[in-house]
Amino acid sequence: MSTFTAAMHRKEAMSGHVLPVIFSWHLGIALNELAGAVKGALDPTEFWHAWARGEQMKVDLFGPQWDFWAAIREPIETIRTRIGLTA
């Protein structure tokens, strides 16, 4: 998920989202107690698939223009089309 959300951000996507995940889920370096840490959980192929999907996004779901509560009133396929999320 973090790879997908990172690619939505056009500035510092790698340092803000991806590197912490690589450290904690692949290298086993615990950055905080909540996230924990494991080794070898990163699937490089799926990492780049998620990155490509995130780059296609038309909306940054962490940005101030995204209104989650307004979106829940609409059919999921309508939202997916509007934000650029493809299956």
N, CA, C and O atoms as a GROMACS GRO file, in nm:
protein
  348
    1MET      N    1   0.081  -0.119   0.000
    1MET     CA    2   0.000   0.000   0.000
    1MET      C    3   0.086   0.126   0.000
    1MET      O    4   0.054   0.223  -0.069
    2SER      N    5   0.193   0.124   0.076
    2SER     CA    6   0.272   0.247   0.083
    2SER      C    7   0.336   0.280  -0.051
    2SER      O    8   0.356   0.398  -0.082
    3THR      N    9   0.370   0.178  -0.132
    3THR     CA   10   0.426   0.206  -0.263
    3THR      C   11   0.323   0.277  -0.349
    3THR      O   12   0.354   0.374  -0.418
    4PHE      N   13   0.200   0.228  -0.345
    4PHE     CA   14   0.091   0.288  -0.419
    4PHE      C   15   0.069   0.433  -0.376
    4PHE      O   16   0.058   0.522  -0.460
    5THR      N   17   0.063   0.456  -0.245
    5THR     CA   18   0.041   0.592  -0.198
    5THR      C   19   0.161   0.682  -0.223
    5THR      O   20   0.145   0.802  -0.245
    6ALA      N   21   0.279   0.626  -0.221
    6ALA     CA   22   0.399   0.706  -0.247
    6ALA      C   23   0.400   0.761  -0.388
    6ALA      O   24   0.436   0.877  -0.409
    7ALA      N   25   0.362   0.680  -0.483
    7ALA     CA   26   0.367   0.723  -0.623
    7ALA      C   27   0.266   0.832  -0.655
    7ALA      O   28   0.279   0.900  -0.757
    8MET      N   29   0.165   0.851  -0.570
    8MET     CA   30   0.071   0.961  -0.589
    8MET      C   31   0.138   1.095  -0.563
    8MET      O   32   0.100   1.197  -0.621
    9HIS      N   33   0.237   1.094  -0.475
    9HIS     CA   34   0.308   1.218  -0.439
    9HIS      C   35   0.417   1.244  -0.542
    9HIS      O   36   0.498   1.156  -0.570
   10ARG      N   37   0.418   1.362  -0.597
   10ARG     CA   38   0.516   1.394  -0.700
   10ARG      C   39   0.649   1.442  -0.641
   10ARG      O   40   0.748   1.456  -0.713
   11LYS      N   41   0.652   1.466  -0.509
   11LYS     CA   42   0.772   1.518  -0.446
   11LYS      C   43   0.813   1.425  -0.331
   11LYS      O   44   0.734   1.401  -0.240
   12GLU      N   45   0.933   1.376  -0.335
   12GLU     CA   46   0.992   1.294  -0.229
   12GLU      C   47   0.911   1.168  -0.196
   12GLU      O   48   0.898   1.132  -0.079
   13ALA      N   49   0.858   1.104  -0.296
   13ALA     CA   50   0.779   0.983  -0.274
   13ALA      C   51   0.862   0.871  -0.212
   13ALA      O   52   0.816   0.802  -0.121
   14MET      N   53   0.983   0.855  -0.260
   14MET     CA   54   1.067   0.745  -0.209
   14MET      C   55   1.102   0.763  -0.062
   14MET      O   56   1.088   0.670   0.016
   15SER      N   57   1.146   0.881  -0.025
   15SER     CA   58   1.189   0.901   0.114
   15SER      C   59   1.072   0.905   0.211
   15SER      O   60   1.087   0.864   0.327
   16GLY      N   61   0.959   0.953   0.167
   16GLY     CA   62   0.845   0.966   0.257
   16GLY      C   63   0.769   0.839   0.285
   16GLY      O   64   0.715   0.822   0.394
   17HIS      N   65   0.765   0.749   0.188
   17HIS     CA   66   0.684   0.629   0.204
   17HIS      C   67   0.762   0.500   0.181
   17HIS      O   68   0.751   0.405   0.259
   18VAL      N   69   0.839   0.496   0.075
   18VAL     CA   70   0.896   0.369   0.031
   18VAL      C   71   1.016   0.325   0.114
   18VAL      O   72   1.021   0.210   0.157
   19LEU      N   73   1.110   0.412   0.138
   19LEU     CA   74   1.228   0.371   0.214
   19LEU      C   75   1.194   0.319   0.354
   19LEU      O   76   1.251   0.218   0.396
   20PRO      N   77   1.105   0.385   0.427
   20PRO     CA   78   1.070   0.327   0.557
   20PRO      C   79   1.014   0.185   0.548
   20PRO      O   80   1.042   0.100   0.633
   21VAL      N   81   0.935   0.160   0.445
   21VAL     CA   82   0.878   0.026   0.429
   21VAL      C   83   0.987  -0.075   0.394
   21VAL      O   84   0.988  -0.187   0.446
   22ILE      N   85   1.078  -0.037   0.308
   22ILE     CA   86   1.188  -0.128   0.274
   22ILE      C   87   1.271  -0.158   0.398
   22ILE      O   88   1.309  -0.273   0.422
   23PHE      N   89   1.299  -0.056   0.477
   23PHE     CA   90   1.377  -0.078   0.599
   23PHE      C   91   1.306  -0.173   0.694
   23PHE      O   92   1.368  -0.266   0.747
   24SER      N   93   1.177  -0.151   0.717
   24SER     CA   94   1.108  -0.230   0.819
   24SER      C   95   1.054  -0.364   0.768
   24SER      O   96   1.053  -0.461   0.844
   25TRP      N   97   1.009  -0.372   0.644
   25TRP     CA   98   0.947  -0.496   0.595
   25TRP      C   99   1.041  -0.584   0.514
   25TRP      O  100   1.006  -0.698   0.482
   26HIS      N  101   1.157  -0.535   0.480
   26HIS     CA  102   1.249  -0.618   0.402
   26HIS      C  103   1.382  -0.638   0.475
   26HIS      O  104   1.437  -0.748   0.475
   27LEU      N  105   1.431  -0.532   0.536
   27LEU     CA  106   1.560  -0.542   0.603
   27LEU      C  107   1.548  -0.575   0.752
   27LEU      O  108   1.648  -0.605   0.817
   28GLY      N  109   1.426  -0.569   0.804
   28GLY     CA  110   1.405  -0.604   0.944
   28GLY      C  111   1.445  -0.495   1.044
   28GLY      O  112   1.468  -0.525   1.161
   29ILE      N  113   1.453  -0.371   0.998
   29ILE     CA  114   1.489  -0.260   1.086
   29ILE      C  115   1.361  -0.196   1.139
   29ILE      O  116   1.285  -0.137   1.063
   30ALA      N  117   1.337  -0.209   1.268
   30ALA     CA  118   1.215  -0.153   1.328
   30ALA      C  119   1.230  -0.002   1.342
   30ALA      O  120   1.316   0.046   1.416
   31LEU      N  121   1.148   0.073   1.271
   31LEU     CA  122   1.151   0.218   1.280
   31LEU      C  123   1.062   0.269   1.393
   31LEU      O  124   1.085   0.377   1.447
   32ASN      N  125   0.960   0.191   1.427
   32ASN     CA  126   0.876   0.222   1.542
   32ASN      C  127   0.810   0.093   1.590
   32ASN      O  128   0.804  -0.005   1.516
   33GLU      N  129   0.763   0.094   1.712
   33GLU     CA  130   0.705  -0.027   1.771
   33GLU      C  131   0.576  -0.069   1.704
   33GLU      O  132   0.548  -0.189   1.693
   34LEU      N  133   0.498   0.025   1.660
   34LEU     CA  134   0.369  -0.005   1.599
   34LEU      C  135   0.385  -0.083   1.468
   34LEU      O  136   0.314  -0.182   1.446
   35ALA      N  137   0.475  -0.040   1.382
   35ALA     CA  138   0.492  -0.103   1.252
   35ALA      C  139   0.564  -0.237   1.261
   35ALA      O  140   0.540  -0.326   1.179
   36GLY      N  141   0.650  -0.252   1.359
   36GLY     CA  142   0.725  -0.376   1.371
   36GLY      C  143   0.828  -0.390   1.261
   36GLY      O  144   0.860  -0.292   1.192
   37ALA      N  145   0.880  -0.510   1.243
   37ALA     CA  146   0.981  -0.534   1.141
   37ALA      C  147   0.988  -0.682   1.108
   37ALA      O  148   0.971  -0.767   1.195
   38VAL      N  149   1.013  -0.710   0.983
   38VAL     CA  150   1.034  -0.847   0.936
   38VAL      C  151   1.141  -0.843   0.829
   38VAL      O  152   1.179  -0.736   0.782
   39LYS      N  153   1.189  -0.959   0.790
   39LYS     CA  154   1.287  -0.965   0.682
   39LYS      C  155   1.227  -1.043   0.565
   39LYS      O  156   1.159  -1.144   0.584
   40GLY      N  157   1.254  -0.993   0.444
   40GLY     CA  158   1.215  -1.065   0.323
   40GLY      C  159   1.070  -1.053   0.281
   40GLY      O  160   1.026  -1.132   0.197
   41ALA      N  161   0.994  -0.959   0.335
   41ALA     CA  162   0.852  -0.948   0.301
   41ALA      C  163   0.828  -0.865   0.175
   41ALA      O  164   0.714  -0.857   0.128
   42LEU      N  165   0.930  -0.804   0.120
   42LEU     CA  166   0.913  -0.720   0.002
   42LEU      C  167   0.915  -0.806  -0.125
   42LEU      O  168   1.009  -0.883  -0.147
   43ASP      N  169   0.812  -0.793  -0.205
   43ASP     CA  170   0.805  -0.860  -0.335
   43ASP      C  171   0.839  -0.755  -0.440
   43ASP      O  172   0.754  -0.670  -0.470
   44PRO      N  173   0.959  -0.757  -0.497
   44PRO     CA  174   1.001  -0.651  -0.589
   44PRO      C  175   0.909  -0.633  -0.709
   44PRO      O  176   0.885  -0.520  -0.752
   45THR      N  177   0.856  -0.740  -0.762
   45THR     CA  178   0.766  -0.730  -0.878
   45THR      C  179   0.639  -0.657  -0.839
   45THR      O  180   0.596  -0.565  -0.909
   46GLU      N  181   0.580  -0.695  -0.728
   46GLU     CA  182   0.457  -0.630  -0.683
   46GLU      C  183   0.482  -0.486  -0.640
   46GLU      O  184   0.394  -0.400  -0.652
   47PHE      N  185   0.601  -0.459  -0.590
   47PHE     CA  186   0.640  -0.322  -0.556
   47PHE      C  187   0.624  -0.232  -0.677
   47PHE      O  188   0.563  -0.126  -0.668
   48TRP      N  189   0.680  -0.272  -0.791
   48TRP     CA  190   0.674  -0.187  -0.911
   48TRP      C  191   0.536  -0.186  -0.974
   48TRP      O  192   0.498  -0.087  -1.037
   49HIS      N  193   0.460  -0.292  -0.959
   49HIS     CA  194   0.320  -0.290  -1.005
   49HIS      C  195   0.242  -0.184  -0.927
   49HIS      O  196   0.167  -0.105  -0.984
   50ALA      N  197   0.260  -0.183  -0.795
   50ALA     CA  198   0.191  -0.084  -0.712
   50ALA      C  199   0.238   0.057  -0.744
   50ALA      O  200   0.158   0.151  -0.745
   51TRP      N  201   0.366   0.072  -0.770
   51TRP     CA  202   0.419   0.204  -0.804
   51TRP      C  203   0.354   0.256  -0.933
   51TRP      O  204   0.313   0.372  -0.939
   52ALA      N  205   0.344   0.171  -1.033
   52ALA     CA  206   0.283   0.211  -1.161
   52ALA      C  207   0.137   0.250  -1.142
   52ALA      O  208   0.092   0.347  -1.202
   53ARG      N  209   0.064   0.178  -1.060
   53ARG     CA  210  -0.076   0.212  -1.033
   53ARG      C  211  -0.086   0.347  -0.963
   53ARG      O  212  -0.174   0.427  -0.995
   54GLY      N  213   0.002   0.371  -0.869
   54GLY     CA  214   0.001   0.498  -0.798
   54GLY      C  215   0.032   0.615  -0.889
   54GLY      O  216  -0.024   0.723  -0.874
   55GLU      N  217   0.122   0.595  -0.984
   55GLU     CA  218   0.156   0.703  -1.078
   55GLU      C  219   0.039   0.741  -1.167
   55GLU      O  220   0.033   0.854  -1.216
   56GLN      N  221  -0.052   0.649  -1.190
   56GLN     CA  222  -0.168   0.676  -1.274
   56GLN      C  223  -0.276   0.757  -1.202
   56GLN      O  224  -0.369   0.807  -1.265
   57MET      N  225  -0.263   0.770  -1.072
   57MET     CA  226  -0.363   0.840  -0.994
   57MET      C  227  -0.377   0.986  -1.038
   57MET      O  228  -0.277   1.053  -1.065
   58LYS      N  229  -0.500   1.032  -1.044
   58LYS     CA  230  -0.529   1.171  -1.079
   58LYS      C  231  -0.543   1.256  -0.953
   58LYS      O  232  -0.542   1.379  -0.961
   59VAL      N  233  -0.557   1.192  -0.838
   59VAL     CA  234  -0.581   1.260  -0.712
   59VAL      C  235  -0.487   1.203  -0.606
   59VAL      O  236  -0.467   1.082  -0.599
   60ASP      N  237  -0.430   1.290  -0.525
   60ASP     CA  238  -0.349   1.248  -0.412
   60ASP      C  239  -0.445   1.224  -0.296
   60ASP      O  240  -0.503   1.320  -0.244
   61LEU      N  241  -0.464   1.101  -0.256
   61LEU     CA  242  -0.560   1.068  -0.153
   61LEU      C  243  -0.519   1.118  -0.014
   61LEU      O  244  -0.598   1.111   0.080
   62PHE      N  245  -0.397   1.168  -0.001
   62PHE     CA  246  -0.354   1.232   0.123
   62PHE      C  247  -0.359   1.383   0.111
   62PHE      O  248  -0.334   1.453   0.209
   63GLY      N  249  -0.391   1.435  -0.006
   63GLY     CA  250  -0.393   1.579  -0.029
   63GLY      C  251  -0.519   1.644   0.025
   63GLY      O  252  -0.619   1.577   0.048
   64PRO      N  253  -0.515   1.775   0.045
   64PRO     CA  254  -0.630   1.846   0.101
   64PRO      C  255  -0.751   1.851   0.009
   64PRO      O  256  -0.863   1.873   0.056
   65GLN      N  257  -0.733   1.830  -0.121
   65GLN     CA  258  -0.846   1.835  -0.213
   65GLN      C  259  -0.930   1.707  -0.210
   65GLN      O  260  -1.042   1.707  -0.260
   66TRP      N  261  -0.880   1.599  -0.152
   66TRP     CA  262  -0.954   1.472  -0.147
   66TRP      C  263  -1.050   1.475  -0.029
   66TRP      O  264  -1.009   1.497   0.086
   67ASP      N  265  -1.179   1.453  -0.058
   67ASP     CA  266  -1.282   1.450   0.045
   67ASP      C  267  -1.338   1.308   0.055
   67ASP      O  268  -1.428   1.271  -0.020
   68PHE      N  269  -1.283   1.230   0.145
   68PHE     CA  270  -1.324   1.092   0.161
   68PHE      C  271  -1.474   1.080   0.186
   68PHE      O  272  -1.541   0.997   0.125
   69TRP      N  273  -1.526   1.164   0.275
   69TRP     CA  274  -1.667   1.152   0.312
   69TRP      C  275  -1.761   1.185   0.197
   69TRP      O  276  -1.870   1.129   0.189
   70ALA      N  277  -1.722   1.273   0.109
   70ALA     CA  278  -1.805   1.301  -0.009
   70ALA      C  279  -1.800   1.183  -0.105
   70ALA      O  280  -1.898   1.151  -0.171
   71ALA      N  281  -1.686   1.119  -0.112
   71ALA     CA  282  -1.668   1.007  -0.206
   71ALA      C  283  -1.747   0.884  -0.166
   71ALA      O  284  -1.788   0.807  -0.253
   72ILE      N  285  -1.770   0.863  -0.038
   72ILE     CA  286  -1.838   0.739   0.002
   72ILE      C  287  -1.984   0.734  -0.042
   72ILE      O  288  -2.046   0.627  -0.037
   73ARG      N  289  -2.038   0.844  -0.084
   73ARG     CA  290  -2.177   0.847  -0.131
   73ARG      C  291  -2.192   0.798  -0.274
   73ARG      O  292  -2.304   0.777  -0.321
   74GLU      N  293  -2.081   0.779  -0.342
   74GLU     CA  294  -2.085   0.741  -0.484
   74GLU      C  295  -2.045   0.595  -0.502
   74GLU      O  296  -1.976   0.538  -0.418
   75PRO      N  297  -2.089   0.534  -0.612
   75PRO     CA  298  -2.048   0.396  -0.641
   75PRO      C  299  -1.895   0.386  -0.654
   75PRO      O  300  -1.830   0.476  -0.706
   76ILE      N  301  -1.840   0.277  -0.606
   76ILE     CA  302  -1.695   0.260  -0.605
   76ILE      C  303  -1.634   0.271  -0.745
   76ILE      O  304  -1.526   0.328  -0.760
   77GLU      N  305  -1.701   0.220  -0.846
   77GLU     CA  306  -1.645   0.229  -0.982
   77GLU      C  307  -1.638   0.374  -1.030
   77GLU      O  308  -1.547   0.410  -1.104
   78THR      N  309  -1.734   0.455  -0.990
   78THR     CA  310  -1.730   0.597  -1.025
   78THR      C  311  -1.609   0.663  -0.962
   78THR      O  312  -1.538   0.741  -1.027
   79ILE      N  313  -1.586   0.632  -0.837
   79ILE     CA  314  -1.470   0.689  -0.767
   79ILE      C  315  -1.340   0.640  -0.829
   79ILE      O  316  -1.249   0.719  -0.852
   80ARG      N  317  -1.331   0.512  -0.856
   80ARG     CA  318  -1.209   0.456  -0.915
   80ARG      C  319  -1.176   0.526  -1.047
   80ARG      O  320  -1.060   0.557  -1.074
   81THR      N  321  -1.278   0.550  -1.129
   81THR     CA  322  -1.257   0.619  -1.256
   81THR      C  323  -1.212   0.762  -1.233
   81THR      O  324  -1.117   0.809  -1.297
   82ARG      N  325  -1.277   0.832  -1.142
   82ARG     CA  326  -1.243   0.972  -1.117
   82ARG      C  327  -1.099   0.989  -1.066
   82ARG      O  328  -1.031   1.083  -1.106
   83ILE      N  329  -1.054   0.900  -0.980
   83ILE     CA  330  -0.920   0.916  -0.924
   83ILE      C  331  -0.811   0.850  -1.007
   83ILE      O  332  -0.692   0.868  -0.981
   84GLY      N  333  -0.851   0.774  -1.109
   84GLY     CA  334  -0.753   0.712  -1.197
   84GLY      C  335  -0.704   0.577  -1.150
   84GLY      O  336  -0.596   0.533  -1.192
   85LEU      N  337  -0.779   0.511  -1.065
   85LEU     CA  338  -0.739   0.381  -1.012
   85LEU      C  339  -0.792   0.272  -1.104
   85LEU      O  340  -0.913   0.256  -1.122
   86THR      N  341  -0.700   0.197  -1.161
   86THR     CA  342  -0.738   0.085  -1.246
   86THR      C  343  -0.712  -0.045  -1.172
   86THR      O  344  -0.625  -0.052  -1.085
   87ALA      N  345  -0.786  -0.144  -1.206
   87ALA     CA  346  -0.772  -0.274  -1.139
   87ALA      C  347  -0.643  -0.342  -1.175
   87ALA      O  348  -0.615  -0.452  -1.127
   0.00000   0.00000   0.00000
